[in-house]
């Protein structure tokens, strides 16, 4: 959706003085823009991206500079074989200065750096998948709530039609009573039926209003904002179970679980590398200067560059590395089991929801037919009631059948749509 349109919709919704018609694509766009969970996920992705560097992995040189300057006050008592050179002085000042620049770089450490860098790359990729999962969850929840509002509004329209029939019934009774063809019992019953249905419609409107408040909360908008939703439930009838099951491995939760296995494997390689020798190259420049106000030595100074190799060979550390490697291997196995369990659960969930989806599609045609027939029946009974060929009870029964058929039709449609949305979410194919 155009960004400017989204901003306008958002501003209108924030102003409680406006009633704005909201489409599904607009609702999803606003939710993705405002979601706190997505903001947190984006921040976590940024953190993982920052950490993904050779410096954090330990592959870049380490350069440090040090300096110290100490001023001291000492007492001197020096005696020689030639006592004429003896020196005894108090409060002698001295200055000791040292400084240097040191640099070191790892040449080999059992490929720990390479494993660490791969682990950081996979962690960044995993954070992106987790962000995708959060976005998918937001879209899924918004779509479900949006279509739930459509469902409740559709049932309210069914009640409106039935109320109109009750009004017709009341008018017919009044006309019949005026010519002596109806009694007060019929009049009172017709009025009671109308009042009861108006009461049901008010209760239904409360359900709709509360659903809209829930949707506004999902959109991170003011709960007292007003909006209008004018839509219908259209079910995608072309989903295939095999296609859904084949695509489950694309679900960001499954991909993230697989990447956790890789992360644990890289950690295992890092731990295994601790048992290998580590070779590093070091170089630097040092300067040391010591100056005394009195004494045998008045100045001692040396400075210059240096370079060298350092080799560390692990010999024995109480089997710590061995224990750490065993734990790392168990963590790899656990991550694999978690992934397998997730795949199994998602697959079972997909099968169950496809069964519900398929069953609801089969019922949908009959439910639509029953709804149309019940509406025709209601119209016919009203006509017969006007001709005094049907009783007020017959009209009420026809109204009840119509309301039940409308309630069943919209609930089957919503159930099929809900199953469709979940199936597409599991297959990472959720789109507006």
C-alpha positions as CSV (number, residue, x, y, z in Angstrom):
1,X,0.0,0.0,0.0
2,X,1.2,3.5,-0.7
3,X,3.1,5.0,2.3
4,X,1.2,8.3,2.1
5,X,-2.2,6.5,2.2
6,X,-1.0,4.5,5.3
7,X,0.0,7.7,7.1
8,X,-3.4,9.3,6.3
9,X,-5.3,6.2,7.6
10,X,-3.2,6.2,10.7
11,X,-3.8,9.9,11.5
12,X,-7.6,9.4,10.9
13,X,-7.7,6.5,13.2
14,X,-5.8,8.3,15.9
15,X,-8.5,11.1,15.8
16,X,-11.5,9.7,17.5
17,X,-13.7,12.2,15.7
18,X,-13.4,10.3,12.5
19,X,-14.8,6.9,11.4
20,X,-12.4,5.4,8.8
21,X,-13.1,2.4,6.6
22,X,-10.2,0.0,7.1
23,X,-9.2,-2.6,4.6
24,X,-7.2,-5.8,5.6
25,X,-4.1,-4.6,3.8
26,X,-4.2,-1.3,5.6
27,X,-4.7,-3.0,9.0
28,X,-1.7,-5.3,8.4
29,X,0.5,-2.5,7.2
30,X,-0.4,-0.4,10.3
31,X,0.2,-3.4,12.6
32,X,3.6,-4.2,11.1
33,X,4.6,-0.5,11.4
34,X,3.5,-0.1,15.0
35,X,4.2,-3.6,16.6
36,X,6.3,-3.4,19.7
37,X,7.4,-7.1,19.2
38,X,8.6,-6.3,15.7
39,X,10.6,-3.3,17.0
40,X,12.2,-5.5,19.6
41,X,13.0,-8.1,17.0
42,X,14.5,-5.5,14.7
43,X,16.7,-4.3,17.5
44,X,17.9,-7.8,18.2
45,X,18.7,-8.2,14.5
46,X,20.7,-5.0,14.6
47,X,22.6,-6.3,17.6
48,X,23.4,-9.6,15.8
49,X,24.5,-7.7,12.8
50,X,26.9,-5.5,14.9
51,X,28.4,-8.6,16.5
52,X,28.9,-10.3,13.2
53,X,32.5,-9.2,12.5
54,X,36.0,-10.7,12.4
55,X,37.0,-8.5,15.3
56,X,34.4,-10.1,17.6
57,X,35.4,-13.6,16.3
58,X,39.0,-12.8,17.3
59,X,40.4,-12.7,13.7
60,X,41.7,-9.1,13.7
61,X,45.0,-7.9,15.4
62,X,44.9,-6.6,18.9
63,X,46.8,-3.4,19.5
64,X,47.2,-1.8,22.9
65,X,49.2,1.1,24.2
66,X,50.4,1.4,27.8
67,X,52.1,4.2,29.7
68,X,53.0,4.9,33.3
69,X,54.9,7.8,35.0
70,X,55.8,7.4,38.7
71,X,57.4,10.1,40.9
72,X,59.0,8.8,44.1
73,X,60.7,10.3,47.1
74,X,63.3,8.0,48.8
75,X,66.1,8.1,51.3
76,X,69.6,7.0,50.2
77,X,72.3,5.4,52.3
78,X,75.2,4.2,50.1
79,X,78.6,3.1,51.6
80,X,81.7,2.2,49.6
81,X,85.2,0.9,50.5
82,X,86.3,4.5,49.8
83,X,84.3,6.2,52.5
84,X,84.8,9.5,50.8
85,X,82.2,8.4,48.3
86,X,79.6,7.5,50.9
87,X,76.3,9.1,50.3
88,X,73.6,9.6,52.9
89,X,70.7,11.8,51.7
90,X,67.0,12.1,52.6
91,X,64.1,13.1,50.4
92,X,65.8,12.2,47.1
93,X,63.4,12.4,44.2
94,X,63.2,9.9,41.3
95,X,61.1,9.4,38.2
96,X,60.3,6.1,36.5
97,X,58.6,6.3,33.1
98,X,57.6,3.3,31.0
99,X,55.5,3.0,27.8
100,X,54.9,1.0,24.7
101,X,52.7,-0.1,21.9
102,X,52.0,-3.8,21.6
103,X,50.3,-5.6,18.7
104,X,49.4,-9.3,18.3
105,X,47.6,-11.4,15.8
106,X,46.5,-15.0,15.9
107,X,48.1,-17.1,13.2
108,X,46.6,-20.5,14.1
109,X,44.3,-21.7,16.9
110,X,42.6,-24.8,15.5
111,X,40.3,-22.7,13.3
112,X,38.5,-21.2,16.3
113,X,38.3,-17.9,14.5
114,X,36.7,-19.4,11.5
115,X,34.2,-21.3,13.6
116,X,33.4,-18.2,15.7
117,X,32.8,-16.1,12.5
118,X,30.5,-18.8,11.1
119,X,28.6,-18.9,14.3
120,X,28.1,-15.1,14.3
121,X,26.9,-15.2,10.7
122,X,24.4,-17.9,11.5
123,X,23.3,-16.1,14.6
124,X,22.5,-13.0,12.5
125,X,20.6,-15.1,10.0
126,X,18.7,-16.7,12.9
127,X,17.7,-13.3,14.3
128,X,16.3,-12.4,10.9
129,X,14.3,-15.5,10.9
130,X,13.0,-14.8,14.3
131,X,12.0,-11.3,13.1
132,X,10.2,-12.9,10.2
133,X,8.4,-15.2,12.6
134,X,7.3,-12.2,14.7
135,X,6.0,-10.4,11.6
136,X,4.2,-13.6,10.5
137,X,2.6,-13.8,13.9
138,X,1.4,-10.2,13.8
139,X,-0.1,-10.6,10.3
140,X,-1.8,-13.9,11.4
141,X,-3.4,-12.3,14.5
142,X,-4.5,-9.2,12.6
143,X,-6.1,-11.3,9.9
144,X,-7.9,-13.6,12.3
145,X,-9.3,-10.6,14.3
146,X,-10.2,-8.7,11.1
147,X,-12.2,-11.7,9.7
148,X,-13.8,-12.3,13.1
149,X,-15.2,-8.8,13.0
150,X,-16.5,-9.5,9.4
151,X,-18.1,-12.7,10.8
152,X,-19.9,-10.9,13.7
153,X,-21.0,-8.1,11.3
154,X,-22.4,-10.7,8.9
155,X,-24.4,-12.3,11.7
156,X,-25.7,-8.8,12.7
157,X,-26.9,-8.3,9.1
158,X,-28.8,-11.6,9.4
159,X,-30.4,-10.3,12.6
160,X,-31.3,-7.1,10.8
161,X,-33.2,-9.1,8.1
162,X,-35.0,-11.0,10.8
163,X,-35.9,-7.8,12.7
164,X,-37.4,-6.4,9.5
165,X,-39.5,-9.5,9.2
166,X,-40.6,-8.9,12.8
167,X,-41.6,-5.4,12.0
168,X,-43.6,-6.6,9.0
169,X,-45.3,-9.2,11.3
170,X,-46.2,-6.5,13.8
171,X,-47.6,-4.2,11.2
172,X,-49.7,-7.1,9.7
173,X,-51.0,-7.9,13.2
174,X,-52.0,-4.3,13.8
175,X,-53.8,-4.1,10.5
176,X,-55.6,-7.4,11.1
177,X,-56.5,-6.2,14.6
178,X,-58.0,-3.0,13.2
179,X,-60.5,-5.0,11.2
180,X,-61.1,-7.5,14.0
181,X,-59.1,-10.4,12.6
182,X,-56.4,-10.5,15.3
183,X,-56.5,-10.3,19.1
184,X,-54.3,-8.6,21.7
185,X,-52.4,-11.9,22.3
186,X,-51.1,-11.8,18.8
187,X,-50.2,-8.1,19.1
188,X,-48.3,-8.6,22.3
189,X,-46.5,-11.7,21.0
190,X,-45.4,-9.8,17.9
191,X,-44.1,-6.9,20.0
192,X,-42.3,-9.2,22.4
193,X,-40.6,-11.0,19.4
194,X,-39.5,-7.7,18.0
195,X,-38.1,-6.4,21.3
196,X,-36.3,-9.7,21.9
197,X,-34.6,-9.5,18.5
198,X,-33.7,-5.8,19.0
199,X,-32.1,-6.8,22.3
200,X,-30.2,-9.6,20.5
201,X,-28.9,-7.1,18.0
202,X,-27.7,-4.8,20.7
203,X,-25.8,-7.7,22.3
204,X,-24.3,-8.6,18.9
205,X,-23.2,-5.0,18.4
206,X,-21.4,-5.2,21.8
207,X,-19.5,-8.2,20.5
208,X,-18.6,-6.3,17.3
209,X,-17.4,-3.2,19.3
210,X,-15.2,-5.3,21.6
211,X,-13.7,-7.1,18.6
212,X,-12.9,-3.7,17.0
213,X,-11.2,-2.7,20.3
214,X,-9.1,-5.9,20.2
215,X,-8.1,-5.1,16.6
216,X,-7.1,-1.5,17.5
217,X,-5.0,-2.9,20.3
218,X,-3.3,-5.2,17.8
219,X,-2.6,-2.2,15.6
220,X,-1.2,-0.3,18.6
221,X,-3.8,2.4,18.1
222,X,-6.0,4.1,20.6
223,X,-8.6,1.6,21.8
224,X,-11.3,4.3,21.7
225,X,-10.7,5.1,18.0
226,X,-13.5,4.3,15.6
227,X,-13.3,2.4,12.4
228,X,-15.5,0.8,9.9
229,X,-14.9,-2.6,8.2
230,X,-16.9,-3.5,5.1
231,X,-15.6,-6.8,3.8
232,X,-16.7,-10.4,3.1
233,X,-15.0,-13.7,3.8
234,X,-13.7,-15.3,0.7
235,X,-12.0,-18.7,1.2
236,X,-9.1,-19.8,-1.0
237,X,-10.3,-23.2,-2.2
238,X,-7.1,-24.3,-4.0
239,X,-4.9,-25.3,-1.1
240,X,-3.3,-28.8,-1.3
241,X,-2.0,-30.7,1.7
242,X,1.1,-32.0,0.0
243,X,2.1,-28.5,-1.0
244,X,1.6,-27.2,2.5
245,X,3.6,-30.1,4.1
246,X,6.5,-29.6,1.6
247,X,6.6,-25.9,2.4
248,X,6.7,-26.3,6.2
249,X,10.5,-26.4,6.2
250,X,10.3,-22.8,4.9
251,X,8.6,-21.7,8.1
252,X,10.9,-19.2,9.9
253,X,10.5,-21.1,13.2
254,X,11.7,-24.3,11.6
255,X,14.5,-22.5,9.8
256,X,15.5,-20.8,13.0
257,X,15.6,-24.2,14.8
258,X,17.8,-25.6,12.1
259,X,20.1,-22.6,12.4
260,X,20.3,-23.2,16.1
261,X,21.7,-26.7,15.3
262,X,24.4,-25.1,13.1
263,X,25.2,-22.6,15.9
264,X,25.7,-25.4,18.4
265,X,27.9,-27.2,15.9
266,X,30.1,-24.2,15.5
267,X,30.3,-23.8,19.2
268,X,31.4,-27.5,19.4
269,X,34.1,-26.8,16.9
270,X,35.3,-23.8,18.9
271,X,35.5,-26.0,22.0
272,X,37.3,-28.7,20.1
273,X,39.9,-26.2,18.9
274,X,40.9,-25.4,22.5
275,X,42.8,-28.7,22.5
276,X,45.0,-27.6,19.6
277,X,48.2,-25.5,19.8
278,X,47.7,-21.7,19.3
279,X,50.3,-19.7,17.5
280,X,50.3,-15.9,17.5
281,X,52.6,-13.2,16.2
282,X,53.5,-10.2,18.4
283,X,55.3,-7.0,17.8
284,X,55.7,-3.6,19.5
285,X,57.8,-0.8,20.7
286,X,58.9,-0.3,24.4
287,X,60.5,2.6,26.2
288,X,61.7,2.6,29.9
289,X,63.4,5.6,31.6
290,X,64.5,5.8,35.2
291,X,66.0,9.0,36.6
292,X,67.4,9.6,40.1
293,X,68.4,13.0,41.7
294,X,71.2,11.3,43.5
295,X,72.8,7.9,44.0
296,X,75.1,5.6,42.1
297,X,72.9,5.6,38.9
298,X,71.5,8.9,37.8
299,X,69.8,7.8,34.5
300,X,68.9,4.4,33.1
301,X,67.0,4.4,29.8
302,X,66.3,1.8,27.1
303,X,63.9,1.7,24.1
304,X,63.3,0.0,20.8
305,X,61.1,-2.3,18.8
306,X,60.6,-6.0,19.2
307,X,58.8,-8.9,17.5
308,X,58.3,-12.6,18.2
309,X,56.1,-15.7,18.0
310,X,54.2,-17.2,20.9
311,X,53.2,-20.8,20.9
312,X,50.7,-22.2,23.5
313,X,50.4,-26.0,23.7
314,X,47.7,-27.3,26.0
315,X,48.9,-30.4,27.8
316,X,46.6,-31.0,30.7
317,X,43.9,-28.9,32.5
318,X,42.0,-31.5,34.4
319,X,40.0,-32.8,31.5
320,X,38.0,-29.5,31.3
321,X,38.2,-29.2,27.5
322,X,37.0,-32.8,27.2
323,X,34.0,-32.2,29.5
324,X,33.2,-29.0,27.6
325,X,33.3,-30.9,24.3
326,X,31.0,-33.6,25.6
327,X,28.5,-30.9,26.8
328,X,28.7,-29.1,23.4
329,X,27.9,-32.4,21.6
330,X,24.9,-32.9,23.8
331,X,23.7,-29.4,23.0
332,X,23.9,-30.2,19.3
333,X,21.8,-33.3,19.8
334,X,19.3,-31.4,21.9
335,X,19.0,-28.7,19.2
336,X,18.4,-31.4,16.6
337,X,15.7,-33.0,18.8
338,X,14.0,-29.6,19.3
339,X,13.9,-29.0,15.5
340,X,12.5,-32.5,14.8
341,X,9.8,-32.0,17.5
342,X,8.9,-28.6,16.0
343,X,8.7,-30.1,12.5
344,X,6.5,-33.0,13.8
345,X,4.2,-30.6,15.7
346,X,3.9,-28.2,12.7
347,X,3.2,-31.1,10.4
348,X,0.5,-32.5,12.7
349,X,-1.0,-29.0,13.1
350,X,-1.0,-28.7,9.3
351,X,-2.8,-32.0,8.8
352,X,-5.4,-31.3,11.4
353,X,-6.1,-27.8,10.0
354,X,-6.3,-29.1,6.5
355,X,-8.8,-31.6,7.6
356,X,-10.9,-28.8,9.2
357,X,-10.4,-26.7,6.1
358,X,-11.5,-29.5,3.7
359,X,-14.5,-30.4,5.9
360,X,-15.7,-26.8,6.1
361,X,-15.3,-26.3,2.4
362,X,-17.6,-29.4,1.9
363,X,-20.2,-27.9,4.3
364,X,-20.0,-24.4,2.8
365,X,-22.1,-25.2,-0.3
366,X,-24.9,-26.8,1.7
367,X,-24.8,-24.0,4.3
368,X,-25.1,-21.4,1.6
369,X,-28.0,-23.3,0.0
370,X,-29.7,-23.7,3.4
371,X,-29.3,-20.0,4.1
372,X,-30.9,-19.0,0.7
373,X,-33.7,-21.5,1.2
374,X,-34.4,-20.3,4.8
375,X,-34.6,-16.7,3.6
376,X,-37.1,-17.7,0.9
377,X,-39.0,-19.6,3.4
378,X,-39.2,-16.6,5.7
379,X,-40.5,-14.4,2.9
380,X,-43.1,-17.0,2.0
381,X,-44.3,-17.5,5.6
382,X,-44.6,-13.7,6.0
383,X,-46.8,-13.6,2.8
384,X,-48.9,-16.5,4.1
385,X,-49.2,-14.8,7.5
386,X,-50.5,-11.7,5.7
387,X,-53.1,-13.9,4.0
388,X,-53.9,-15.6,7.4
389,X,-52.7,-18.9,6.0
390,X,-49.9,-19.1,8.7
391,X,-49.8,-18.4,12.4
392,X,-47.5,-16.1,14.3
393,X,-45.7,-19.2,15.6
394,X,-45.0,-20.3,12.0
395,X,-43.4,-16.9,11.4
396,X,-41.3,-17.1,14.5
397,X,-40.1,-20.6,13.6
398,X,-39.2,-19.4,10.1
399,X,-37.3,-16.5,11.6
400,X,-35.4,-18.9,14.0
401,X,-34.5,-21.2,11.1
402,X,-33.2,-18.2,9.1
403,X,-31.1,-16.9,12.0
404,X,-29.7,-20.4,12.6
405,X,-28.8,-20.8,8.9
406,X,-27.1,-17.4,8.8
407,X,-25.2,-18.1,12.0
408,X,-24.1,-21.5,10.7
409,X,-23.1,-20.2,7.3
410,X,-20.9,-17.4,8.6
411,X,-19.3,-19.6,11.2
412,X,-18.4,-22.3,8.6
413,X,-17.0,-19.6,6.4
414,X,-14.9,-18.2,9.2
415,X,-13.7,-21.6,10.3
416,X,-12.6,-22.4,6.7
417,X,-10.9,-19.0,6.5
418,X,-9.2,-19.5,9.8
419,X,-7.9,-22.9,8.8
420,X,-6.7,-21.4,5.5
421,X,-4.8,-18.6,7.2
422,X,-3.1,-21.0,9.6
423,X,-2.1,-23.4,6.9
424,X,-0.5,-20.5,4.9
425,X,1.2,-19.3,8.1
426,X,2.7,-22.8,8.7
427,X,3.9,-22.9,5.1
428,X,5.2,-19.3,5.3
429,X,2.9,-18.4,2.4
430,X,0.7,-15.9,4.3
431,X,-0.2,-12.9,2.1
432,X,-2.9,-10.3,1.9
